[in-house]
């Protein structure tokens, strides 16, 4: 029997790509990359050994002082006085890839990187950087060790004024045919199409969690002035709700207008077959992650609790996460982009 599908008011929803237990990525909005700096510490809980015969079909490794891309930060108090440099993307043995970056503080005062590039509550690491393989439409997250920490090194403390500090982080290696990747960070615009070299080293580590490689779905960049729309495929629906429509500034309590919007979303979930609904909160890069992370989580939880009451179908589980400003779908350097990045996504199978 054909289901009676409901139509969601297009003025209330922001268009988004579908995903399978992943965050939507706007590959068409991967913007801007200029040039970058260096690093080479020892791997945590690892042994580094030269391989017997490096594959000469790949590019030679970049010199340690090489900078292949640089960007100023768009989400820190230092702004253009803090630069992120990409030094190399290196294939290692054991299906691993190492990203080397460096951070330059051009101001006169020390700067604490804190959780700016890190995962969760980690500090002074680059574990929240991810890599985009546009050829295979996949996103590579950094490896985590069995203790939950990233497979990376960390800074000892704040970066002194006028100095540069280096970091590295380990990722799953893409297929051999992939020659370049895009690097995305929470603090800068994406670094586009950076070349992959091969290092004459291997890193052994037996304490790694399973690699996290997420499928991407491109998002159409044909949004109207009201930032409305939706995208779906034969399996999934992903709806982005504008935080500016659902919530007052810096608040996580749903406003009166949100009730009508979520009633339409709830009816569509009732008509679907999905037993799992994923709700993800996102923020722009205004402020810092000590505010953005909990606010994005609280907003996602508000949407979840309201939908739970509205949905009449039984047997539905909710996955709720807050991501702060870590996964932008637009340029945080513009007000329009920041507006699009302030969002709550609701994703479920048809």
C-alpha positions as CSV (number, residue, x, y, z in Angstrom):
1,X,0.0,0.0,0.0
2,X,1.4,3.3,-1.0
3,X,2.4,5.6,1.9
4,X,0.8,9.0,2.2
5,X,4.0,11.2,2.1
6,X,3.8,14.6,3.7
7,X,5.3,17.7,2.3
8,X,7.5,19.8,4.5
9,X,7.2,23.5,4.2
10,X,10.2,24.5,2.1
11,X,10.5,27.8,3.9
12,X,11.5,26.1,7.2
13,X,14.2,23.7,6.1
14,X,17.7,24.1,4.8
15,X,18.8,21.8,2.0
16,X,21.3,19.1,2.9
17,X,22.9,16.0,1.4
18,X,21.9,12.5,2.5
19,X,24.2,10.3,4.5
20,X,24.5,6.8,5.9
21,X,25.4,7.4,9.5
22,X,27.7,10.2,8.4
23,X,27.6,14.0,8.5
24,X,26.7,15.7,5.2
25,X,29.7,17.3,3.4
26,X,29.3,20.0,0.8
27,X,32.1,19.2,-1.6
28,X,31.1,22.0,-3.9
29,X,31.7,24.4,-1.0
30,X,35.2,23.3,-0.2
31,X,36.8,26.7,-0.6
32,X,40.2,28.5,-0.7
33,X,43.6,27.2,0.0
34,X,46.9,29.1,-0.1
35,X,50.3,27.8,0.8
36,X,51.8,26.2,4.3
37,X,55.1,24.7,7.2
38,X,56.7,21.5,9.1
39,X,57.0,18.6,11.7
40,X,58.5,15.3,12.6
41,X,58.0,13.9,16.2
42,X,58.0,10.3,17.3
43,X,54.8,8.3,17.1
44,X,53.0,7.5,20.3
45,X,53.1,3.9,21.4
46,X,54.8,3.2,18.0
47,X,57.9,2.0,16.4
48,X,59.2,3.7,13.2
49,X,61.3,1.6,10.8
50,X,62.5,2.3,7.3
51,X,60.9,-0.1,4.7
52,X,63.0,-2.4,2.6
53,X,62.1,-0.8,-0.7
54,X,59.9,2.3,-1.0
55,X,57.6,2.4,-3.9
56,X,59.2,4.8,-6.4
57,X,55.9,5.2,-8.4
58,X,54.7,7.7,-5.7
59,X,56.1,11.2,-5.2
60,X,59.1,11.6,-3.1
61,X,58.4,12.7,0.5
62,X,58.4,16.4,1.0
63,X,61.4,17.9,2.8
64,X,60.8,18.6,6.5
65,X,60.9,22.4,5.9
66,X,58.5,22.2,3.0
67,X,55.2,24.1,3.1
68,X,52.6,22.9,0.5
69,X,49.6,25.0,1.7
70,X,48.9,27.8,4.3
71,X,45.7,29.4,5.6
72,X,45.0,32.0,8.2
73,X,42.6,30.9,10.9
74,X,38.9,32.0,10.7
75,X,37.8,30.8,14.2
76,X,40.3,32.1,16.7
77,X,40.9,35.3,18.5
78,X,44.2,35.8,16.6
79,X,42.6,35.6,13.2
80,X,45.2,36.4,10.5
81,X,48.0,36.3,13.1
82,X,47.6,32.5,13.5
83,X,48.5,30.4,10.4
84,X,48.0,26.7,9.8
85,X,50.5,25.2,7.4
86,X,50.3,21.8,5.7
87,X,53.7,20.3,5.4
88,X,52.9,16.9,3.9
89,X,50.5,14.0,3.3
90,X,52.7,10.9,3.4
91,X,51.8,7.3,2.7
92,X,53.4,5.0,5.3
93,X,53.5,1.2,5.5
94,X,50.6,-0.8,7.1
95,X,47.9,1.2,5.2
96,X,48.6,4.4,7.2
97,X,48.8,8.0,6.1
98,X,50.5,10.7,8.1
99,X,49.5,14.4,7.9
100,X,52.2,16.8,9.1
101,X,51.1,20.4,9.9
102,X,52.6,23.3,11.7
103,X,51.0,26.3,13.5
104,X,52.6,29.8,13.4
105,X,51.7,32.4,16.0
106,X,52.5,35.8,14.4
107,X,51.4,37.8,17.4
108,X,53.5,39.0,20.3
109,X,51.5,37.0,22.9
110,X,51.4,33.3,23.6
111,X,48.4,31.4,22.1
112,X,46.8,28.3,23.6
113,X,45.6,26.1,20.8
114,X,43.5,24.2,23.3
115,X,40.8,22.1,21.7
116,X,40.8,24.1,18.5
117,X,42.1,21.2,16.3
118,X,41.4,18.3,18.8
119,X,38.8,15.7,19.2
120,X,36.3,16.0,22.1
121,X,38.1,17.2,25.3
122,X,41.6,16.5,24.0
123,X,43.9,19.5,24.0
124,X,46.9,20.5,21.9
125,X,46.4,17.8,19.2
126,X,45.2,17.8,15.6
127,X,42.9,14.8,15.9
128,X,39.8,16.7,14.7
129,X,41.2,17.3,11.2
130,X,39.7,15.1,8.5
131,X,40.6,14.3,4.9
132,X,38.3,14.3,1.9
133,X,38.7,11.9,-1.0
134,X,36.6,13.6,-3.7
135,X,37.4,10.9,-6.3
136,X,35.8,8.1,-4.2
137,X,33.4,10.4,-2.2
138,X,34.8,9.4,1.2
139,X,35.9,11.2,4.3
140,X,38.8,9.9,6.4
141,X,38.7,10.5,10.2
142,X,41.9,10.3,12.2
143,X,42.8,7.0,13.8
144,X,41.9,6.6,17.5
145,X,43.9,4.4,19.8
146,X,42.3,1.8,22.1
147,X,42.3,4.3,25.0
148,X,40.2,6.7,23.0
149,X,42.9,9.2,22.2
150,X,43.9,10.1,18.7
151,X,47.0,8.5,17.1
152,X,48.9,11.7,17.0
153,X,51.3,13.9,19.0
154,X,50.5,17.0,21.0
155,X,52.0,20.3,21.9
156,X,53.5,20.8,25.3
157,X,51.6,24.0,25.9
158,X,50.8,27.4,24.4
159,X,52.6,28.6,21.2
160,X,54.9,31.4,22.0
161,X,54.5,34.7,20.2
162,X,56.5,34.7,16.9
163,X,57.1,30.9,16.9
164,X,56.0,27.9,15.0
165,X,55.0,24.5,16.5
166,X,54.6,21.2,14.6
167,X,52.0,18.4,14.9
168,X,51.3,15.1,13.1
169,X,48.3,12.9,13.0
170,X,47.7,9.4,11.5
171,X,44.8,8.5,9.1
172,X,43.7,5.4,7.2
173,X,45.5,5.4,3.8
174,X,43.3,6.0,0.7
175,X,43.5,3.6,-2.3
176,X,46.8,3.6,-4.2
177,X,45.2,5.4,-7.2
178,X,44.3,8.4,-5.1
179,X,47.0,11.1,-5.6
180,X,45.6,14.0,-3.7
181,X,43.2,14.8,-0.8
182,X,41.5,17.9,0.6
183,X,42.3,18.7,4.3
184,X,39.5,20.1,6.4
185,X,40.2,21.7,9.8
186,X,37.8,23.4,12.3
187,X,39.8,26.6,12.2
188,X,40.4,27.3,8.5
189,X,38.8,27.0,5.1
190,X,39.6,23.6,3.5
191,X,43.0,23.0,1.8
192,X,42.1,21.7,-1.6
193,X,43.8,18.9,-3.6
194,X,47.0,18.4,-1.7
195,X,49.4,15.9,-3.2
196,X,50.2,12.6,-1.5
197,X,53.9,11.6,-1.2
198,X,55.4,8.4,0.1
199,X,57.6,8.4,3.2
200,X,60.5,6.0,3.7
201,X,59.1,5.0,7.1
202,X,56.6,2.6,8.6
203,X,54.7,3.0,11.9
204,X,53.7,0.0,13.9
205,X,50.8,0.3,16.3
206,X,48.7,-2.6,17.5
207,X,46.4,-0.6,19.7
208,X,44.2,1.2,17.1
209,X,40.5,1.2,16.8
210,X,38.9,0.3,13.5
211,X,39.4,2.9,10.8
212,X,36.6,5.4,10.3
213,X,35.9,6.1,6.7
214,X,32.6,7.8,6.0
215,X,30.7,8.0,2.7
216,X,30.0,11.4,1.3
217,X,27.0,12.6,-0.6
218,X,27.3,15.9,-2.5
219,X,24.9,18.6,-1.5
220,X,23.3,20.8,-4.2
221,X,24.3,24.4,-3.9
222,X,21.0,25.8,-5.2
223,X,19.6,27.1,-2.0
224,X,17.2,30.0,-2.2
225,X,17.4,33.3,-0.3
226,X,15.6,31.7,2.7
227,X,18.1,28.8,2.8
228,X,15.4,26.2,2.4
229,X,15.2,22.7,0.8
230,X,16.0,19.0,1.3
231,X,17.8,16.2,-0.5
232,X,17.0,12.5,-0.5
233,X,17.9,9.3,-2.3
234,X,16.2,6.0,-2.7
235,X,17.2,5.0,0.8
236,X,17.5,8.0,3.1
237,X,16.1,11.4,3.8
238,X,18.3,14.1,5.4
239,X,16.6,17.3,6.6
240,X,18.5,20.4,7.9
241,X,16.6,22.7,10.2
242,X,18.0,26.2,10.5
243,X,19.0,27.0,14.1
244,X,18.1,30.6,13.4
245,X,14.5,29.5,12.8
246,X,14.2,27.0,15.7
247,X,16.1,28.9,18.4
248,X,16.8,32.4,19.7
249,X,20.4,33.5,19.7
250,X,22.6,31.4,22.0
251,X,19.5,29.5,23.3
252,X,18.6,25.8,23.2
253,X,14.9,26.1,24.0
254,X,12.8,25.7,20.9
255,X,10.7,28.7,20.0
256,X,7.0,28.8,19.1
257,X,7.7,28.6,15.3
258,X,9.7,25.3,15.8
259,X,6.6,23.4,16.9
260,X,5.0,23.6,13.5
261,X,8.2,22.7,11.7
262,X,8.9,19.6,13.9
263,X,5.3,18.4,13.6
264,X,5.9,18.1,9.8
265,X,9.2,16.3,10.4
266,X,7.5,13.9,12.8
267,X,4.7,13.1,10.4
268,X,7.3,12.2,7.8
269,X,9.2,10.0,10.2
270,X,5.9,8.3,11.1
271,X,5.4,7.5,7.4
272,X,8.9,6.1,7.0
273,X,10.2,2.6,7.9
274,X,13.4,3.7,9.7
275,X,13.9,2.4,13.2
276,X,16.8,4.9,13.9
277,X,16.7,8.7,13.6
278,X,20.0,10.6,13.8
279,X,19.9,14.2,15.1
280,X,23.1,16.2,14.8
281,X,23.6,19.8,16.1
282,X,26.1,22.1,14.4
283,X,27.3,25.7,15.1
284,X,29.2,28.3,13.1
285,X,32.7,29.3,14.2
286,X,31.7,32.3,16.2
287,X,33.1,32.1,19.7
288,X,35.0,28.9,20.9
289,X,34.2,25.2,21.2
290,X,33.7,25.4,24.9
291,X,30.5,27.2,24.1
292,X,29.7,25.7,20.6
293,X,30.0,22.0,21.5
294,X,27.5,22.0,24.4
295,X,25.2,24.4,22.7
296,X,25.0,22.3,19.5
297,X,24.4,19.2,21.6
298,X,21.7,20.9,23.7
299,X,19.9,22.1,20.6
300,X,20.0,18.6,19.1
301,X,18.6,17.2,22.3
302,X,15.8,19.7,22.3
303,X,14.8,18.6,18.8
304,X,15.0,15.0,19.8
305,X,12.8,15.3,22.9
306,X,10.2,17.2,21.0
307,X,10.2,14.7,18.1
308,X,10.0,11.8,20.5
309,X,6.7,13.2,21.9
310,X,5.3,13.9,18.4
311,X,6.1,10.6,16.7
312,X,3.3,8.1,17.0
313,X,5.1,5.1,15.6
314,X,6.8,2.8,18.2
315,X,10.3,1.2,18.1
316,X,12.3,4.2,17.1
317,X,15.8,4.9,18.6
318,X,17.5,8.3,18.5
319,X,21.2,9.0,18.0
320,X,21.9,12.5,19.2
321,X,25.3,14.3,18.8
322,X,26.6,17.8,19.0
323,X,29.5,18.7,16.8
324,X,30.2,22.4,17.5
325,X,31.7,24.1,14.5
326,X,33.7,21.1,13.4
327,X,31.7,20.2,10.3
328,X,30.8,23.4,8.3
329,X,28.9,23.0,5.0
330,X,29.6,26.6,4.0
331,X,32.2,29.3,4.3
332,X,32.4,30.6,7.9
333,X,34.0,33.8,6.6
334,X,30.7,35.1,5.4
335,X,27.5,35.8,7.3
336,X,25.5,33.7,4.8
337,X,27.9,30.8,5.3
338,X,27.7,31.1,9.1
339,X,23.9,31.1,8.9
340,X,24.0,27.9,6.9
341,X,26.4,26.2,9.4
342,X,24.0,26.9,12.3
343,X,21.8,23.9,11.9
344,X,20.3,20.7,13.3
345,X,20.1,17.8,10.9
346,X,17.5,15.0,11.1
347,X,18.4,11.9,9.1
348,X,16.4,8.6,8.7
349,X,15.8,5.8,6.3
350,X,12.7,5.9,4.2
